[in-house]
Amino acid sequence: MPSVGTYVKAITAGAALCIGGPALVWYVTPTEEEIFKKYNPDLQKRALATREQRQQDFDAFVCQLKEASKSDKPIWVVQKEMEKKRAEENAQRLRDERDALAAEAERRRAEIRSSAK
């Protein structure tokens, strides 16, 4: 039968692994600022220029996930339905714009014909 000292050693080693491992990873992982400082100046400028747009895209993505998670269906099914609906709305918007441009072009043709007479 193992002695009490063996149990103490095993518990100490387990605690060192469970606490020391994540602590080591946390210690050696660079922060976002440190990574950003290592970029070359062109990448820093581009990252700063697109930061707001990326943040807006992320916020929109999170809002979509929240909306999709309200359903009882799996999230990937709901996202596909949302994408399909968005594509249909875009197609309808494009058709409406095309029809408006065609109507404007026809109005201009009629105006030109009436002014030519």
MMTF fields as JSON, N, C-alpha, C and O atoms, coordinates in Angstrom:
{
  "mmtfVersion": "1.0.0",
  "mmtfProducer": "UNKNOWN",
  "numBonds": 467,
  "numAtoms": 468,
  "numGroups": 117,
  "numChains": 1,
  "numModels": 1,
  "chainsPerModel": [1],
  "groupsPerChain": [117],
  "chainIdList": ["A"],
  "bondAtomList": [4, 2, 8, 6, 12, 10, 16, 14, 20, 18, 24, 22, 28, 26, 32, 30, 36, 34, 40, 38, 44, 42, 48, 46, 52, 50, 56, 54, 60, 58, 64, 62, 68, 66, 72, 70, 76, 74, 80, 78, 84, 82, 88, 86, 92, 90, 96, 94, 100, 98, 104, 102, 108, 106, 112, 110, 116, 114, 120, 118, 124, 122, 128, 126, 132, 130, 136, 134, 140, 138, 144, 142, 148, 146, 152, 150, 156, 154, 160, 158, 164, 162, 168, 166, 172, 170, 176, 174, 180, 178, 184, 182, 188, 186, 192, 190, 196, 194, 200, 198, 204, 202, 208, 206, 212, 210, 216, 214, 220, 218, 224, 222, 228, 226, 232, 230, 236, 234, 240, 238, 244, 242, 248, 246, 252, 250, 256, 254, 260, 258, 264, 262, 268, 266, 272, 270, 276, 274, 280, 278, 284, 282, 288, 286, 292, 290, 296, 294, 300, 298, 304, 302, 308, 306, 312, 310, 316, 314, 320, 318, 324, 322, 328, 326, 332, 330, 336, 334, 340, 338, 344, 342, 348, 346, 352, 350, 356, 354, 360, 358, 364, 362, 368, 366, 372, 370, 376, 374, 380, 378, 384, 382, 388, 386, 392, 390, 396, 394, 400, 398, 404, 402, 408, 406, 412, 410, 416, 414, 420, 418, 424, 422, 428, 426, 432, 430, 436, 434, 440, 438, 444, 442, 448, 446, 452, 450, 456, 454, 460, 458, 464, 462],
  "bondOrderList": [1, 1, 1, 1, 1, 1, 1, 1, 1, 1, 1, 1, 1, 1, 1, 1, 1, 1, 1, 1, 1, 1, 1, 1, 1, 1, 1, 1, 1, 1, 1, 1, 1, 1, 1, 1, 1, 1, 1, 1, 1, 1, 1, 1, 1, 1, 1, 1, 1, 1, 1, 1, 1, 1, 1, 1, 1, 1, 1, 1, 1, 1, 1, 1, 1, 1, 1, 1, 1, 1, 1, 1, 1, 1, 1, 1, 1, 1, 1, 1, 1, 1, 1, 1, 1, 1, 1, 1, 1, 1, 1, 1, 1, 1, 1, 1, 1, 1, 1, 1, 1, 1, 1, 1, 1, 1, 1, 1, 1, 1, 1, 1, 1, 1, 1, 1],
  "groupList": [{"groupName": "MET", "atomNameList": ["N", "CA", "C", "O"], "elementList": ["N", "C", "C", "O"], "formalChargeList": [0, 0, 0, 0], "bondAtomList": [1, 0, 2, 1, 3, 2], "bondOrderList": [1, 1, 2], "singleLetterCode": "M", "chemCompType": "L-PEPTIDE LINKING"}, {"groupName": "PRO", "atomNameList": ["N", "CA", "C", "O"], "elementList": ["N", "C", "C", "O"], "formalChargeList": [0, 0, 0, 0], "bondAtomList": [1, 0, 2, 1, 3, 2], "bondOrderList": [1, 1, 2], "singleLetterCode": "P", "chemCompType": "L-PEPTIDE LINKING"}, {"groupName": "SER", "atomNameList": ["N", "CA", "C", "O"], "elementList": ["N", "C", "C", "O"], "formalChargeList": [0, 0, 0, 0], "bondAtomList": [1, 0, 2, 1, 3, 2], "bondOrderList": [1, 1, 2], "singleLetterCode": "S", "chemCompType": "L-PEPTIDE LINKING"}, {"groupName": "VAL", "atomNameList": ["N", "CA", "C", "O"], "elementList": ["N", "C", "C", "O"], "formalChargeList": [0, 0, 0, 0], "bondAtomList": [1, 0, 2, 1, 3, 2], "bondOrderList": [1, 1, 2], "singleLetterCode": "V", "chemCompType": "L-PEPTIDE LINKING"}, {"groupName": "GLY", "atomNameList": ["N", "CA", "C", "O"], "elementList": ["N", "C", "C", "O"], "formalChargeList": [0, 0, 0, 0], "bondAtomList": [1, 0, 2, 1, 3, 2], "bondOrderList": [1, 1, 2], "singleLetterCode": "G", "chemCompType": "PEPTIDE LINKING"}, {"groupName": "THR", "atomNameList": ["N", "CA", "C", "O"], "elementList": ["N", "C", "C", "O"], "formalChargeList": [0, 0, 0, 0], "bondAtomList": [1, 0, 2, 1, 3, 2], "bondOrderList": [1, 1, 2], "singleLetterCode": "T", "chemCompType": "L-PEPTIDE LINKING"}, {"groupName": "TYR", "atomNameList": ["N", "CA", "C", "O"], "elementList": ["N", "C", "C", "O"], "formalChargeList": [0, 0, 0, 0], "bondAtomList": [1, 0, 2, 1, 3, 2], "bondOrderList": [1, 1, 2], "singleLetterCode": "Y", "chemCompType": "L-PEPTIDE LINKING"}, {"groupName": "LYS", "atomNameList": ["N", "CA", "C", "O"], "elementList": ["N", "C", "C", "O"], "formalChargeList": [0, 0, 0, 0], "bondAtomList": [1, 0, 2, 1, 3, 2], "bondOrderList": [1, 1, 2], "singleLetterCode": "K", "chemCompType": "L-PEPTIDE LINKING"}, {"groupName": "ALA", "atomNameList": ["N", "CA", "C", "O"], "elementList": ["N", "C", "C", "O"], "formalChargeList": [0, 0, 0, 0], "bondAtomList": [1, 0, 2, 1, 3, 2], "bondOrderList": [1, 1, 2], "singleLetterCode": "A", "chemCompType": "L-PEPTIDE LINKING"}, {"groupName": "ILE", "atomNameList": ["N", "CA", "C", "O"], "elementList": ["N", "C", "C", "O"], "formalChargeList": [0, 0, 0, 0], "bondAtomList": [1, 0, 2, 1, 3, 2], "bondOrderList": [1, 1, 2], "singleLetterCode": "I", "chemCompType": "L-PEPTIDE LINKING"}, {"groupName": "LEU", "atomNameList": ["N", "CA", "C", "O"], "elementList": ["N", "C", "C", "O"], "formalChargeList": [0, 0, 0, 0], "bondAtomList": [1, 0, 2, 1, 3, 2], "bondOrderList": [1, 1, 2], "singleLetterCode": "L", "chemCompType": "L-PEPTIDE LINKING"}, {"groupName": "CYS", "atomNameList": ["N", "CA", "C", "O"], "elementList": ["N", "C", "C", "O"], "formalChargeList": [0, 0, 0, 0], "bondAtomList": [1, 0, 2, 1, 3, 2], "bondOrderList": [1, 1, 2], "singleLetterCode": "C", "chemCompType": "L-PEPTIDE LINKING"}, {"groupName": "TRP", "atomNameList": ["N", "CA", "C", "O"], "elementList": ["N", "C", "C", "O"], "formalChargeList": [0, 0, 0, 0], "bondAtomList": [1, 0, 2, 1, 3, 2], "bondOrderList": [1, 1, 2], "singleLetterCode": "W", "chemCompType": "L-PEPTIDE LINKING"}, {"groupName": "GLU", "atomNameList": ["N", "CA", "C", "O"], "elementList": ["N", "C", "C", "O"], "formalChargeList": [0, 0, 0, 0], "bondAtomList": [1, 0, 2, 1, 3, 2], "bondOrderList": [1, 1, 2], "singleLetterCode": "E", "chemCompType": "L-PEPTIDE LINKING"}, {"groupName": "PHE", "atomNameList": ["N", "CA", "C", "O"], "elementList": ["N", "C", "C", "O"], "formalChargeList": [0, 0, 0, 0], "bondAtomList": [1, 0, 2, 1, 3, 2], "bondOrderList": [1, 1, 2], "singleLetterCode": "F", "chemCompType": "L-PEPTIDE LINKING"}, {"groupName": "ASN", "atomNameList": ["N", "CA", "C", "O"], "elementList": ["N", "C", "C", "O"], "formalChargeList": [0, 0, 0, 0], "bondAtomList": [1, 0, 2, 1, 3, 2], "bondOrderList": [1, 1, 2], "singleLetterCode": "N", "chemCompType": "L-PEPTIDE LINKING"}, {"groupName": "ASP", "atomNameList": ["N", "CA", "C", "O"], "elementList": ["N", "C", "C", "O"], "formalChargeList": [0, 0, 0, 0], "bondAtomList": [1, 0, 2, 1, 3, 2], "bondOrderList": [1, 1, 2], "singleLetterCode": "D", "chemCompType": "L-PEPTIDE LINKING"}, {"groupName": "GLN", "atomNameList": ["N", "CA", "C", "O"], "elementList": ["N", "C", "C", "O"], "formalChargeList": [0, 0, 0, 0], "bondAtomList": [1, 0, 2, 1, 3, 2], "bondOrderList": [1, 1, 2], "singleLetterCode": "Q", "chemCompType": "L-PEPTIDE LINKING"}, {"groupName": "ARG", "atomNameList": ["N", "CA", "C", "O"], "elementList": ["N", "C", "C", "O"], "formalChargeList": [0, 0, 0, 0], "bondAtomList": [1, 0, 2, 1, 3, 2], "bondOrderList": [1, 1, 2], "singleLetterCode": "R", "chemCompType": "L-PEPTIDE LINKING"}],
  "groupTypeList": [0, 1, 2, 3, 4, 5, 6, 3, 7, 8, 9, 5, 8, 4, 8, 8, 10, 11, 9, 4, 4, 1, 8, 10, 3, 12, 6, 3, 5, 1, 5, 13, 13, 13, 9, 14, 7, 7, 6, 15, 1, 16, 10, 17, 7, 18, 8, 10, 8, 5, 18, 13, 17, 18, 17, 17, 16, 14, 16, 8, 14, 3, 11, 17, 10, 7, 13, 8, 2, 7, 2, 16, 7, 1, 9, 12, 3, 3, 17, 7, 13, 0, 13, 7, 7, 18, 8, 13, 13, 15, 8, 17, 18, 10, 18, 16, 13, 18, 16, 8, 10, 8, 8, 13, 8, 13, 18, 18, 18, 8, 13, 9, 18, 2, 2, 8, 7],
  "groupIdList": [1, 2, 3, 4, 5, 6, 7, 8, 9, 10, 11, 12, 13, 14, 15, 16, 17, 18, 19, 20, 21, 22, 23, 24, 25, 26, 27, 28, 29, 30, 31, 32, 33, 34, 35, 36, 37, 38, 39, 40, 41, 42, 43, 44, 45, 46, 47, 48, 49, 50, 51, 52, 53, 54, 55, 56, 57, 58, 59, 60, 61, 62, 63, 64, 65, 66, 67, 68, 69, 70, 71, 72, 73, 74, 75, 76, 77, 78, 79, 80, 81, 82, 83, 84, 85, 86, 87, 88, 89, 90, 91, 92, 93, 94, 95, 96, 97, 98, 99, 100, 101, 102, 103, 104, 105, 106, 107, 108, 109, 110, 111, 112, 113, 114, 115, 116, 117],
  "secStructList": [7, 7, 7, 2, 2, 2, 2, 2, 2, 2, 2, 2, 2, 2, 2, 2, 2, 2, 2, 2, 2, 2, 2, 2, 2, 2, 2, 2, 1, 7, 7, 2, 2, 2, 2, 2, 2, 2, 1, 7, 2, 2, 2, 2, 2, 2, 2, 2, 2, 2, 2, 2, 2, 2, 2, 2, 2, 2, 2, 2, 2, 2, 2, 2, 2, 2, 2, 2, 2, 6, 1, 1, 1, 7, 2, 2, 2, 2, 2, 2, 2, 2, 2, 2, 2, 2, 2, 2, 2, 2, 2, 2, 2, 2, 2, 2, 2, 2, 2, 2, 2, 2, 2, 2, 2, 2, 2, 2, 2, 2, 2, 2, 2, 2, 2, 2, 7],
  "xCoordList": [0.845, 0.0, 0.891, 1.859, 0.549, 1.374, 1.287, 0.275, 2.36, 2.403, 1.741, 1.42, 1.546, 0.948, 1.819, 1.3, 3.114, 4.042, 3.836, 3.975, 3.508, 3.253, 2.01, 1.994, 0.964, -0.249, 0.021, -0.479, 0.787, 1.127, 1.906, 1.644, 2.861, 3.635, 2.731, 2.861, 1.82, 0.923, 0.003, -0.196, -0.553, -1.442, -0.662, -1.164, 0.552, 1.396, 1.738, 1.674, 2.099, 2.431, 1.197, 1.305, 0.032, -1.208, -1.562, -1.954, -1.429, -1.721, -0.745, -1.134, 0.521, 1.521, 1.181, 1.329, 0.725, 0.355, -0.924, -0.996, -1.926, -3.214, -3.128, -3.844, -2.28, -2.152, -0.985, -1.101, 0.127, 1.324, 1.217, 1.756, 0.524, 0.39, -0.32, 0.239, -1.552, -2.245, -1.509, -1.528, -0.857, -0.106, 1.062, 1.36, 1.715, 2.817, 2.303, 2.913, 1.199, 0.617, 0.238, 0.502, -0.379, -0.78, 0.458, 0.417, 1.546, 2.769, 3.446, 3.943, 3.48, 4.214, 3.375, 3.934, 2.048, 1.199, 1.291, 1.063, 1.624, 1.722, 0.344, -0.647, 0.293, -0.953, -1.184, -0.29, -2.387, -2.695, -1.79, -1.38, -1.483, -0.621, 0.782, 1.385, 1.302, 2.64, 2.677, 3.64, 1.629, 1.561, 1.478, 2.156, 0.637, 0.463, 1.773, 2.074, 2.553, 3.829, 4.837, 5.752, 4.675, 5.595, 5.224, 6.004, 4.042, 3.662, 4.611, 5.188, 4.764, 5.503, 4.583, 3.369, 5.121, 4.3, 3.131, 2.069, 3.309, 2.208, 1.049, -0.111, 1.36, 0.303, -0.375, -1.583, 0.392, -0.212, -1.209, -2.313, -0.817, -1.718, -2.974, -4.082, -2.798, -3.954, -4.862, -6.086, -4.268, -5.062, -5.847, -7.011, -5.209, -5.908, -7.016, -8.077, -6.773, -7.769, -8.995, -10.112, -8.797, -9.926, -10.483, -11.378, -9.979, -10.414, -11.907, -12.605, -12.4, -13.81, -14.72, -15.738, -14.344, -15.15, -15.163, -16.21, -14.016, -13.956, -14.798, -15.457, -14.783, -15.585, -17.068, -17.84, -17.473, -18.876, -19.281, -20.376, -18.402, -18.691, -18.854, -19.759, -17.976, -18.061, -19.348, -20.012, -19.701, -20.935, -22.155, -23.076, -22.152, -23.26, -23.316, -24.398, -22.153, -22.097, -22.651, -23.413, -22.27, -22.751, -24.265, -24.971, -24.759, -26.208, -26.928, -27.993, -26.358, -26.959, -26.97, -27.959, -25.879, -25.828, -26.869, -27.524, -27.027, -28.028, -29.423, -30.25, -29.686, -30.988, -31.227, -32.324, -30.202, -30.335, -30.484, -31.138, -29.896, -29.964, -31.335, -31.617, -32.185, -33.528, -34.433, -35.452, -34.076, -34.889, -34.623, -33.582, -35.588, -35.414, -34.605, -34.158, -34.417, -33.674, -32.178, -31.739, -31.386, -29.924, -29.477, -30.072, -28.439, -28.014, -27.583, -27.795, -26.975, -26.524, -27.707, -27.612, -28.824, -30.023, -30.613, -30.986, -30.688, -31.239, -30.372, -30.896, -29.037, -28.151, -28.345, -28.335, -28.522, -28.762, -30.066, -30.138, -31.104, -32.377, -32.216, -32.779, -31.44, -31.213, -30.445, -30.757, -29.437, -28.671, -29.568, -29.47, -30.443, -31.359, -32.307, -32.553, -32.834, -33.735, -33.008, -33.558, -31.761, -30.97, -30.683, -30.725, -30.389, -30.132, -31.386, -31.305, -32.547, -33.805, -34.08, -34.523, -33.816, -34.021, -33.086, -33.494, -31.826, -30.874, -31.315, -31.222, -31.794, -32.264, -33.464, -33.557, -34.376, -35.543, -35.111, -35.631, -34.163, -33.663, -33.033, -33.244, -32.251, -31.632, -32.688, -32.563, -33.735, -34.821, -35.512, -35.817, -35.762, -36.405, -35.542, -36.052, -34.224, -33.322, -33.306, -33.328, -33.267, -33.266, -34.553, -34.522, -35.693, -36.969, -37.025, -37.551, -36.481, -36.469, -35.589, -35.951, -34.432, -33.566, -34.231, -34.11, -34.922, -35.615, -36.731, -36.93, -37.46, -38.525, -37.953, -38.521, -36.836, -36.179, -35.698, -35.852, -35.114, -34.646, -35.812, -35.714, -36.917, -38.102, -38.67, -39.099, -38.682, -39.165, -38.301, -38.811, -36.975, -36.077, -36.288, -36.284, -36.474, -36.744, -38.013, -38.06, -39.057, -40.325, -40.135, -40.7, -39.349, -39.087, -38.328, -38.622, -37.354, -36.569, -37.459, -37.381, -38.303, -39.206, -40.17, -40.423, -40.719, -41.667, -40.983, -41.605, -39.727, -39.038, -38.562, -38.349, -38.397, -37.928, -39.05, -38.76, -40.284, -41.411, -41.706, -42.633],
  "yCoordList": [-1.177, 0.0, 1.24, 1.321, 2.213, 3.426, 4.226, 4.219, 4.896, 5.68, 7.038, 7.415, 7.758, 9.078, 10.026, 10.897, 9.866, 10.713, 10.587, 11.571, 9.391, 9.179, 9.947, 10.553, 9.92, 10.667, 12.167, 12.878, 12.635, 14.064, 14.466, 15.514, 13.634, 13.916, 13.939, 14.821, 12.977, 12.905, 14.119, 14.707, 14.493, 15.667, 16.939, 17.809, 17.053, 18.224, 18.299, 19.37, 17.16, 17.145, 17.481, 18.233, 16.941, 17.247, 18.711, 19.323, 19.285, 20.71, 21.561, 22.569, 21.159, 21.912, 21.888, 22.896, 20.735, 20.641, 21.435, 22.154, 21.295, 21.953, 23.473, 24.205, 23.939, 25.382, 25.948, 27.014, 25.238, 25.738, 25.763, 26.666, 24.778, 24.739, 25.966, 26.683, 26.219, 27.424, 28.713, 29.675, 28.735, 29.932, 30.169, 31.311, 29.098, 29.232, 29.734, 30.612, 29.186, 29.649, 31.116, 31.886, 31.517, 32.914, 33.821, 34.933, 33.351, 34.145, 34.333, 35.423, 33.305, 33.4, 33.915, 34.231, 34.012, 34.502, 36.023, 36.703, 36.568, 38.031, 38.685, 38.073, 39.913, 40.671, 41.213, 41.173, 41.72, 42.288, 43.48, 43.665, 44.277, 45.442, 45.005, 45.604, 43.963, 43.481, 42.948, 43.174, 42.246, 41.739, 42.903, 42.911, 43.896, 45.052, 45.814, 46.285, 45.942, 46.666, 45.952, 46.582, 44.648, 43.892, 43.966, 43.54, 44.504, 44.701, 45.708, 46.553, 45.607, 46.668, 47.881, 47.734, 49.068, 50.29, 50.264, 50.809, 49.64, 49.581, 48.762, 49.152, 47.623, 46.798, 47.506, 47.367, 48.263, 49.002, 50.029, 50.159, 50.759, 51.762, 51.105, 51.594, 49.987, 49.309, 48.744, 48.789, 48.217, 47.678, 48.789, 48.607, 49.932, 51.062, 51.592, 51.989, 51.601, 52.118, 51.214, 51.697, 49.918, 48.988, 48.524, 47.68, 49.051, 48.605, 48.825, 47.924, 50.005, 50.319, 49.415, 48.922, 49.203, 48.343, 46.906, 46.258, 46.41, 45.047, 44.94, 43.924, 45.976, 45.972, 45.955, 45.236, 46.743, 46.748, 45.392, 44.904, 44.78, 43.459, 42.437, 41.604, 42.507, 41.58, 41.791, 40.827, 43.057, 43.347, 42.825, 42.27, 43.005, 42.495, 40.977, 40.396, 40.332, 38.869, 38.386, 37.421, 39.058, 38.672, 38.879, 38.05, 39.969, 40.206, 39.112, 38.653, 38.692, 37.605, 36.312, 35.578, 36.031, 34.823, 34.88, 33.878, 36.039, 36.174, 35.953, 35.285, 36.515, 36.354, 34.886, 34.361, 34.235, 32.835, 31.923, 30.884, 32.289, 31.431, 31.463, 30.629, 32.407, 32.489, 31.382, 31.069, 30.798, 29.758, 28.407, 28.197, 27.497, 26.143, 25.276, 24.189, 25.755, 25.004, 25.12, 26.023, 24.199, 24.344, 25.654, 26.117, 26.234, 27.569, 27.603, 28.608, 26.512, 26.515, 26.493, 27.035, 25.88, 25.873, 27.282, 27.779, 27.909, 29.262, 30.232, 31.114, 30.077, 30.968, 30.784, 31.764, 29.541, 29.308, 29.965, 30.557, 29.863, 30.512, 32.027, 32.686, 32.577, 34.023, 34.456, 35.489, 33.666, 33.982, 33.945, 34.806, 32.939, 32.815, 34.013, 34.579, 34.392, 35.546, 36.823, 37.649, 36.984, 38.169, 38.22, 39.289, 37.051, 36.996, 37.361, 38.061, 36.892, 37.247, 38.74, 39.366, 39.311, 40.755, 41.552, 42.55, 41.11, 41.792, 41.688, 42.655, 40.513, 40.34, 41.244, 41.854, 41.335, 42.21, 43.668, 44.428, 44.054, 45.435, 45.748, 46.827, 44.796, 44.997, 45.094, 45.909, 44.258, 44.345, 45.695, 46.301, 46.174, 47.475, 48.594, 49.494, 48.539, 49.557, 49.506, 50.541, 48.291, 48.139, 48.686, 49.37, 48.391, 48.899, 50.424, 51.082, 50.981, 52.439, 53.072, 54.097, 52.464, 52.988, 52.875, 53.78, 51.787, 51.617, 52.642, 53.201, 52.892, 53.886, 55.279, 56.069, 55.572, 56.873, 57.02, 58.078, 55.949, 55.995, 56.178, 56.936, 55.488, 55.636, 57.043, 57.609, 57.617, 58.991, 59.965, 60.881, 59.76, 60.647, 60.504, 61.496, 59.259, 59.058, 59.777, 60.42, 59.657, 60.313, 61.826, 62.527, 62.323, 63.773, 64.243, 65.304, 63.455, 63.816, 63.768, 64.659, 62.747, 62.639, 63.815, 64.372, 64.197, 65.292, 66.637, 67.53, 66.786, 68.043, 68.112, 69.205, 66.966, 66.953, 67.309, 67.722, 67.174, 67.449, 68.883, 69.246],
  "zCoordList": [0.0, 0.0, 0.0, 0.756, -0.865, -0.929, 0.365, 1.067, 0.643, 1.871, 1.651, 0.524, 2.744, 2.699, 1.879, 1.181, 1.958, 1.207, -0.293, -1.02, -0.768, -2.196, -2.63, -3.701, -1.795, -2.109, -2.129, -3.0, -1.198, -1.14, -2.388, -2.978, -2.786, -3.999, -5.231, -6.079, -5.332, -6.484, -6.529, -7.592, -5.397, -5.347, -5.667, -6.379, -5.152, -5.429, -6.918, -7.52, -7.505, -8.932, -9.771, -10.74, -9.42, -10.145, -10.05, -11.044, -8.858, -8.68, -9.478, -10.067, -9.5, -10.277, -11.763, -12.454, -12.254, -13.673, -13.977, -14.974, -13.107, -13.354, -13.199, -13.883, -12.33, -12.119, -12.925, -13.53, -12.931, -13.599, -15.11, -15.75, -15.701, -17.167, -17.716, -18.547, -17.261, -17.735, -17.373, -18.141, -16.2, -15.81, -16.768, -17.116, -17.188, -18.144, -19.491, -20.102, -19.945, -21.22, -21.117, -22.04, -20.008, -19.825, -19.813, -20.34, -19.219, -19.106, -20.461, -20.744, -21.301, -22.564, -23.725, -24.775, -23.578, -24.656, -24.732, -23.732, -25.911, -26.028, -26.024, -26.422, -25.578, -25.592, -26.998, -27.844, -27.239, -28.551, -28.868, -30.014, -27.861, -28.083, -28.495, -29.385, -27.85, -28.197, -29.629, -30.362, -30.011, -31.39, -32.363, -33.39, -32.035, -32.921, -33.091, -34.187, -32.02, -32.099, -32.998, -33.529, -33.169, -34.015, -35.494, -36.346, -35.812, -37.215, -37.85, -37.166, -39.169, -39.837, -39.948, -39.812, -40.188, -40.182, -41.164, -40.865, -42.333, -43.295, -42.752, -42.888, -42.134, -41.554, -40.391, -40.198, -39.616, -38.51, -39.039, -38.51, -40.084, -40.66, -41.202, -40.984, -41.915, -42.5, -41.41, -41.533, -40.351, -39.244, -38.552, -38.196, -38.366, -37.749, -38.651, -38.168, -39.963, -40.899, -40.975, -41.159, -40.835, -40.973, -39.631, -39.597, -38.543, -37.214, -37.004, -36.538, -37.342, -37.106, -37.945, -37.457, -39.209, -40.077, -39.559, -39.555, -39.125, -38.582, -37.323, -37.1, -36.502, -35.28, -35.614, -34.979, -36.61, -37.027, -37.592, -37.311, -38.391, -38.94, -37.821, -37.857, -36.835, -35.708, -34.92, -34.538, -34.677, -33.953, -34.713, -34.114, -36.034, -36.847, -36.775, -36.685, -36.815, -36.719, -35.384, -35.339, -34.293, -32.972, -32.885, -32.31, -33.447, -33.447, -34.231, -33.816, -35.36, -36.135, -35.325, -35.34, -34.62, -33.792, -32.682, -32.393, -32.061, -31.006, -31.569, -30.948, -32.749, -33.385, -33.751, -33.557, -34.277, -34.676, -33.467, -33.559, -32.349, -31.171, -30.502, -29.642, -30.879, -30.296, -30.824, -30.208, -31.94, -32.551, -31.892, -31.269, -32.043, -31.526, -32.485, -32.119, -33.707, -34.717, -34.454, -33.742, -35.032, -34.929, -35.567, -36.539, -35.018, -35.439, -36.902, -37.579, -37.406, -38.793, -39.746, -40.848, -39.355, -40.198, -40.245, -41.308, -39.085, -39.01, -39.806, -40.487, -39.727, -40.479, -41.98, -42.726, -42.435, -43.859, -44.29, -45.367, -43.448, -43.754, -43.81, -44.684, -42.871, -42.859, -44.107, -44.7, -44.509, -45.715, -46.952, -47.826, -47.018, -48.15, -48.196, -49.262, -47.038, -46.965, -47.376, -48.106, -46.904, -47.245, -48.745, -49.355, -49.339, -50.777, -51.56, -52.569, -51.102, -51.768, -51.658, -52.621, -50.485, -50.307, -51.212, -51.806, -51.317, -52.208, -53.659, -54.415, -54.044, -55.418, -55.684, -56.75, -54.728, -54.898, -54.983, -55.8, -54.141, -54.176, -55.524, -56.077, -56.06, -57.376, -58.471, -59.385, -58.383, -59.37, -59.286, -60.314, -58.068, -57.897, -58.468, -59.135, -58.206, -58.753, -60.277, -60.942, -60.823, -62.278, -62.875, -63.898, -62.24, -62.729, -62.644, -63.542, -61.563, -61.418, -62.493, -63.072, -62.76, -63.824, -65.187, -66.012, -65.429, -66.708, -66.846, -67.924, -65.762, -65.804, -66.045, -66.799, -65.408, -65.612, -67.052, -67.662, -67.589, -68.977, -69.933, -70.898, -69.669, -70.527, -70.421, -71.427, -69.229, -69.042, -69.829, -70.474, -69.77, -70.521, -72.023, -72.753, -72.488, -73.936, -74.358, -75.407, -73.512, -73.839, -73.838, -74.678, -72.904, -72.827, -74.057, -74.608, -74.484, -75.672, -76.908, -77.753, -77.03, -78.178, -78.234, -79.302, -77.045, -77.019, -77.313, -77.89, -76.928, -77.191, -78.652, -79.178, -79.302, -80.685, -81.65, -82.773, -81.279, -82.169, -82.329, -83.053]
}
